[in-house]
Amino acid sequence: MTWTCEQTEQLLTDYLDGLLPADEQRAFDLHVNTCERCTPLVSSVSHAVANLRSLPELEAPPRLVYNILDATLGPRETVTGWAAVLAWLRGIASHDDRYCFRL
């Protein structure tokens, strides 16, 4: 199997995640170990991914999703009372075919 630099770039994340089949893994390794272009690429990306994985996981601030939606789509009208309940039920009915009622 002849491996190319383009294949290395396309499959680099699969390689780093250990998802390549054994024959592709061997061809990938053989190419990277002999290619002046791909060796530093794989090395630097591997190092960057290892550093990212070593970072502690952060908890998202409260209302993060709503703040992003407000900033990108604009503020939404606040719905309260029965209107909020009916909107919630419409959401369930439109996303789940197990319910046989329509509002």
C-alpha positions in Angstrom: 0.0 0.0 0.0 1.4 3.4 -1.0 0.6 6.1 1.5 0.5 9.8 0.6 0.9 13.0 2.6 -2.8 13.8 1.8 -3.9 10.5 3.4 -1.8 11.4 6.4 -3.5 14.8 6.8 -7.0 13.3 6.2 -6.6 10.5 8.6 -4.5 12.1 11.3 -7.3 12.4 13.9 -8.3 8.7 13.3 -4.6 7.8 13.8 -4.3 9.8 17.0 -7.5 8.3 18.4 -6.3 4.8 17.5 -9.1 4.2 15.0 -7.1 3.1 11.9 -7.3 -0.5 10.9 -4.0 -2.4 11.3 -3.0 -2.3 7.7 -3.6 1.4 7.4 -1.8 1.9 10.8 1.3 0.2 9.4 1.2 2.2 6.1 0.7 5.4 8.1 3.6 4.7 10.4 5.9 3.7 7.6 5.1 6.9 5.6 5.4 9.2 8.6 8.7 7.7 9.7 10.2 8.4 6.3 8.5 11.6 5.1 10.2 15.0 5.8 6.8 16.8 5.6 4.6 14.5 7.6 7.0 13.6 10.5 7.0 17.1 12.0 3.2 17.5 11.3 2.3 14.3 13.2 4.7 15.1 16.0 3.4 18.6 16.6 -0.3 17.7 16.4 0.3 14.7 18.7 2.0 17.0 21.2 -0.8 19.6 21.0 -3.5 17.0 21.5 -1.6 15.5 24.4 -1.4 19.0 26.0 -5.1 19.6 25.4 -6.1 16.3 26.9 -4.0 17.1 30.0 -6.0 20.3 30.7 -8.6 20.1 33.5 -12.2 20.0 32.3 -14.1 23.2 33.0 -17.7 23.5 34.0 -19.7 25.7 31.7 -21.0 28.9 33.3 -24.7 29.0 34.1 -26.9 30.2 31.1 -24.0 29.8 28.7 -26.2 28.4 25.9 -28.8 31.1 26.4 -26.2 33.9 26.4 -24.8 32.6 23.2 -28.2 32.3 21.6 -29.1 35.8 22.8 -25.9 37.2 21.4 -26.2 35.5 18.0 -30.0 35.4 17.4 -31.1 38.2 19.7 -33.1 38.1 22.9 -36.1 35.9 22.9 -39.5 36.7 24.2 -40.0 35.3 27.7 -43.0 32.9 27.8 -44.6 32.2 31.1 -47.7 30.4 32.5 -49.9 28.3 30.3 -48.2 29.6 27.2 -44.9 28.2 28.4 -46.5 24.8 29.2 -48.2 24.6 25.7 -44.9 25.6 24.0 -43.1 22.8 26.0 -45.8 20.3 25.0 -45.6 21.4 21.3 -41.9 20.7 21.5 -42.4 17.2 22.8 -45.1 16.5 20.2 -43.0 17.7 17.3 -39.9 15.8 18.3 -41.3 12.5 19.5 -43.6 10.4 17.3 -44.6 8.2 20.2 -47.1 10.8 21.3 -50.3 10.7 19.3 -51.7 14.1 20.2 -51.1 17.3 18.3 -51.6 20.8 19.8 
